[in-house]
Amino acid sequence: MTKDEIQDECLKTLIPLKNGTSVLSVGVGKTRIALRHIDYLFQKGLIKTVLVVIPKISTIKTWKDEIALTSLNHLNDIITYTTYRSLNKQSKDYSIVYFDEIHNILKTHNVYLKDYQGYVFGLTGTLPIYKSNIKRKMIDYYAPVVFKCTIKEAVDNKIINDVDIIIHYIPLSDKKDVKITTAKSEFFVSELDNYNYICKQIENNPEKEFLKIMRTKILQEYKSKVDFIKKLKTEITEKCLIFVNSKIQAQEVCSHSYFSGNELSDENLLKFKKGIIKQMSCILQLSEGINIPDLRCGIISHSFGNEFKLNQRIGRLCRLNPDQLSTVHILCYKGTIDETWVEESLKDLNHKKIKKFYY
């Protein structure tokens, strides 16, 4: 199927419904489908006002640019935008609520939705896999999935380019460079010993969720992946976006970075888009909603066992010509829960395209 045919098929599915979510790969045109859907309902007199819920204010430009491209300028007069954070403050008098990146929905949004009487639709490229996930429960209840076009289908239909995935399994360091501070003392342990200690605590106290949170946090903060990225990026000559876990890591792995609070972020992003700089690090902000031309390589330092965060980041690399190939490097701590997280995150992707290297 062509891109236009997929859009038409999705629209045909949505038109008779009162609610539903479209799960669409990057490149298929989620916003364009939503605008065509909104316009159809408006022209038929079924809706008068629209509330579009967006992850961040900058997403408004994406919608307005798409409105201009599709010559649907009259929709600017009926669409109001709000963020997920501000949804509960909005009026419930809108005819339709459209959730852009509906995987951002929260349990607290029940406050708005439980008494809302209008149309409810959602868009996402990264549906939470597990039905027990609270975000998935919210989607299934208020706007269940009615149409899908996966990244694999978009690649097979030559709508987006394919991606090679390389997983680097690296060991935890046995050097004593992890600082431990207690009320009585301060000392240093290795990443390996620190991780094993936390795992033992979890084994002895499985009901204490904060220990699992602590395990995630320490894996994010260890330096071994940072050190590995510094070496790996010297071997990459193509435009490369590096995802890390903190502002400190972003500044450490790359001389140009993008994150909230960095006064050079916008300048760095512009240079990166234009190809003036070839490598840039970031945290979460560039996972979705920003198109970076000719992006051929990515490094992802942590998967969180979270398939939609990982897929968002991989999606940044699927915007080349369909006959081209991009590469994503995923870092994984060997012999840790990190292996399970990576496996879970990638289980719906084409495993023939996954290469594994052990160190």
C-alpha positions in Angstrom: 0.0 0.0 0.0 1.1 3.5 -0.6 1.2 6.2 2.0 -2.0 7.8 0.6 -3.8 4.5 0.5 -2.9 3.8 4.2 -4.2 7.3 5.1 -7.4 6.7 3.2 -7.9 3.3 4.8 -7.4 4.8 8.3 -9.8 7.6 7.6 -12.4 5.2 6.3 -12.1 3.3 9.6 -12.4 6.4 11.8 -15.3 8.1 10.1 -18.2 6.0 11.5 -16.8 5.9 15.1 -17.3 8.0 18.1 -13.9 7.2 19.6 -10.7 5.3 18.7 -7.0 5.4 18.5 -4.8 5.1 15.4 -1.4 3.5 15.9 0.7 4.7 13.0 4.4 4.4 12.2 6.5 7.5 11.7 6.2 8.6 8.1 2.6 7.6 7.6 1.3 11.1 8.4 -0.6 10.9 11.8 -1.3 14.7 11.9 -2.6 14.8 8.3 -5.0 11.9 9.0 -6.3 13.6 12.1 -6.8 16.9 10.2 -8.6 15.1 7.4 -10.8 13.4 9.9 -11.6 16.6 11.8 -12.4 18.4 8.6 -14.8 15.6 7.4 -16.7 15.7 10.7 -16.8 19.5 10.6 -18.0 19.6 7.0 -20.8 17.2 7.9 -21.8 19.4 10.8 -21.0 16.7 13.4 -18.5 18.9 15.3 -18.0 22.6 15.9 -15.0 22.9 18.2 -11.9 20.9 18.6 -9.5 20.4 21.5 -6.1 18.9 20.5 -4.1 17.6 23.4 -0.3 17.8 22.8 2.8 16.6 24.7 4.4 20.1 24.6 3.6 23.6 23.3 6.1 23.4 20.5 4.0 20.7 18.9 1.4 23.4 17.9 3.8 24.4 15.1 3.7 20.9 13.6 -0.1 21.0 13.5 -0.3 24.5 12.0 2.4 23.7 9.4 0.4 20.6 8.4 -2.8 22.7 8.2 -1.1 25.1 5.8 0.3 22.2 3.7 -3.2 20.6 3.4 -5.0 23.9 2.6 -7.3 23.4 5.6 -6.7 26.9 7.0 -10.4 27.1 8.2 -9.5 24.6 10.9 -7.3 27.1 12.7 -10.6 28.9 13.7 -12.0 25.8 15.5 -8.9 24.1 17.0 -7.7 24.9 20.5 -4.5 23.3 21.8 -3.6 22.3 25.3 -0.9 20.1 26.9 -1.5 16.9 28.8 -0.5 18.7 31.9 -3.3 21.3 31.5 -6.1 19.1 30.1 -8.0 18.9 33.4 -8.3 22.7 33.4 -10.1 22.8 30.0 -13.8 23.2 29.2 -15.7 20.0 28.4 -17.8 21.8 25.8 -15.6 20.9 22.9 -17.2 18.7 20.2 -14.1 16.5 19.9 -10.9 15.9 21.8 -7.9 14.6 19.8 -5.0 13.2 21.8 -1.7 13.6 19.9 0.8 11.0 21.2 -2.0 9.4 23.3 0.6 7.2 25.1 1.2 10.3 27.3 -2.3 9.9 28.8 -2.4 9.6 32.6 -4.8 8.2 35.2 -5.4 11.7 36.4 -7.1 12.5 33.1 -10.1 10.6 34.3 -11.0 13.9 35.9 -11.7 15.4 32.4 -12.8 12.3 30.5 -15.2 10.6 32.8 -18.0 13.1 32.2 -17.0 14.2 28.7 -19.7 13.5 26.1 -18.0 14.3 22.8 -15.8 12.4 20.3 -12.5 11.1 21.7 -9.7 10.1 19.3 -6.0 9.4 19.7 -2.8 9.2 17.7 0.3 7.3 18.6 3.2 5.5 17.0 4.1 3.7 20.2 1.2 1.9 21.9 2.1 0.5 25.3 2.4 -3.3 24.8 1.0 -4.6 28.1 -2.7 -4.3 28.7 -2.0 -4.0 32.4 -0.1 -0.8 31.8 -2.2 2.1 33.2 -1.7 4.2 30.1 -2.9 1.2 28.0 -5.9 0.8 30.2 -6.8 4.4 29.7 -6.5 4.1 26.0 -8.5 0.9 25.8 -11.3 2.4 27.9 -11.6 5.9 26.3 -10.2 5.4 22.8 -9.5 1.8 21.9 -7.2 0.9 19.1 -9.1 0.7 15.8 -6.3 1.0 13.2 -2.6 0.0 13.0 0.3 0.5 10.7 3.5 -0.6 12.3 7.1 0.5 11.6 7.7 -2.9 10.0 4.7 -2.4 7.7 5.8 1.1 6.8 9.3 -0.3 5.9 7.8 -3.2 3.9 5.6 -0.7 2.0 8.7 1.5 1.3 7.2 4.5 3.1 10.2 4.8 5.5 13.7 3.6 5.5 14.9 0.4 7.3 17.0 0.5 10.5 19.8 -1.8 11.5 19.9 -2.4 15.2 23.1 -3.1 17.0 23.0 -4.1 20.7 26.2 -3.7 22.6 26.4 -5.8 25.8 28.9 -4.2 28.1 30.0 -5.3 31.6 29.6 -3.4 34.7 32.9 -1.9 35.9 34.8 -3.6 38.8 36.6 -0.3 39.6 35.7 1.3 42.9 34.4 4.6 41.5 30.8 4.7 42.7 30.4 7.0 45.7 28.2 5.8 48.5 27.2 8.3 51.1 25.5 7.3 54.4 24.6 9.3 57.5 27.9 8.1 59.1 30.4 7.7 56.3 31.3 8.0 52.7 33.0 5.3 50.7 33.5 3.9 47.2 32.3 0.6 45.6 32.3 -0.8 42.1 29.3 -0.7 39.8 29.3 -4.5 39.9 29.2 -4.8 43.7 26.7 -1.9 44.0 24.4 -3.6 41.5 24.7 -7.0 43.2 23.9 -5.5 46.6 20.7 -3.8 45.3 19.6 -7.1 43.6 20.2 -8.9 46.9 18.0 -6.4 48.7 15.3 -6.8 46.1 15.5 -10.6 46.5 15.1 -10.3 50.2 12.4 -7.6 50.1 10.4 -8.2 46.8 7.4 -6.2 48.0 9.5 -3.0 48.3 9.1 -1.2 45.0 11.4 1.6 45.9 14.3 -0.9 45.6 13.4 -1.6 42.0 13.3 2.1 41.3 16.7 2.5 43.0 18.0 -0.3 40.7 16.8 1.6 37.6 18.3 4.8 38.9 21.8 3.4 39.6 21.9 1.7 36.2 21.1 5.0 34.6 23.8 6.8 36.5 26.7 4.3 36.1 29.6 5.7 34.0 30.5 2.6 32.0 28.0 3.4 29.3 29.1 7.0 29.2 32.7 5.8 28.7 31.6 3.4 26.0 29.7 6.1 24.1 32.8 8.3 24.1 34.7 5.6 22.3 31.8 4.5 20.0 31.1 8.0 18.7 34.7 8.4 17.5 34.0 5.6 15.0 30.9 7.2 13.6 31.2 9.6 10.7 27.5 10.1 9.9 25.1 12.5 11.6 24.4 10.9 15.0 22.0 11.7 17.8 22.9 10.4 21.2 20.3 9.7 23.9 21.5 9.7 27.5 19.9 9.9 30.9 20.9 13.2 32.4 22.1 16.7 31.6 25.5 15.8 33.1 25.8 12.8 30.8 24.7 14.8 27.8 27.5 17.4 28.4 30.0 14.7 29.1 29.5 12.6 26.0 29.3 15.4 23.4 30.4 19.0 23.0 26.9 19.9 21.6 23.8 19.0 23.6 20.1 19.7 23.7 18.1 19.7 27.0 15.9 21.9 29.0 17.9 24.7 30.7 20.8 24.6 28.2 20.8 28.1 26.7 22.6 26.8 23.6 20.0 24.0 22.9 18.1 25.8 20.1 21.4 26.9 18.4 22.8 23.4 18.6 19.6 21.9 17.2 19.7 24.3 14.2 23.4 23.5 13.5 22.6 19.8 13.8 19.7 20.0 11.4 21.8 21.9 8.9 24.7 19.4 9.2 27.1 22.0 10.6 27.7 19.7 13.5 27.5 15.9 13.1 26.9 14.7 16.6 24.5 16.0 19.4 23.4 14.5 22.7 20.0 14.9 24.3 17.8 13.5 27.0 14.1 13.2 26.4 13.1 16.2 24.4 14.0 14.9 21.0 12.3 11.5 21.3 9.2 12.8 19.4 7.8 15.7 17.5 11.0 17.0 15.8 12.2 16.1 12.3 15.9 16.0 11.8 17.0 15.8 8.2 19.5 13.1 7.0 19.8 11.6 10.5 21.6 8.3 9.8 22.7 7.0 13.2 21.6 7.0 16.8 23.0 5.8 20.2 20.5 4.9 22.9 22.1 4.5 26.3 19.1 3.0 28.2 15.8 1.3 27.2 14.0 1.3 30.5 12.1 -1.8 29.3 9.8 0.8 27.8 8.9 0.0 24.3 7.3 3.3 23.3 10.3 5.4 24.5 12.7 3.2 22.6 10.4 3.1 19.5 10.1 6.9 19.6 13.9 7.2 19.5 14.3 4.7 16.7 11.6 6.6 14.9 13.9 9.6 14.7 16.0 7.5 12.3 13.2 6.4 10.0 13.0 9.6 7.9 15.5 9.0 5.2 14.5 7.9 1.7 12.9 4.4 1.7 15.9 2.8 -0.1 18.4 4.1 2.5 19.5 2.5 5.8 20.1 4.0 9.2 21.7 2.4 12.3 20.8 2.5 15.9 23.2 1.4 18.7 21.6 0.3 21.9 23.7 -0.1 25.0 22.9 -2.9 27.5 24.6 -3.9 30.8 25.5 -7.5 30.4 24.2 -9.9 33.1 21.7 -7.4 34.6 18.0 -6.6 34.4 19.0 -4.3 31.5 19.1 -7.4 29.3 15.4 -8.1 30.1 14.5 -4.4 29.4 16.2 -4.4 26.0 14.6 -7.7 25.0 11.1 -6.5 26.0 11.5 -3.2 24.3 12.6 -4.8 21.0 10.4 -7.9 20.9 8.0 -6.5 18.2 10.8 -5.4 15.9 12.3 -7.4 13.1 14.9 -9.6 14.8 16.7 -10.4 11.6 17.9 -6.8 11.6 19.3 -7.0 15.1 23.1 -7.6 15.6 24.6 -8.4 19.0 28.1 -7.7 20.3 29.5 -8.8 23.7 32.4 -7.2 25.4 
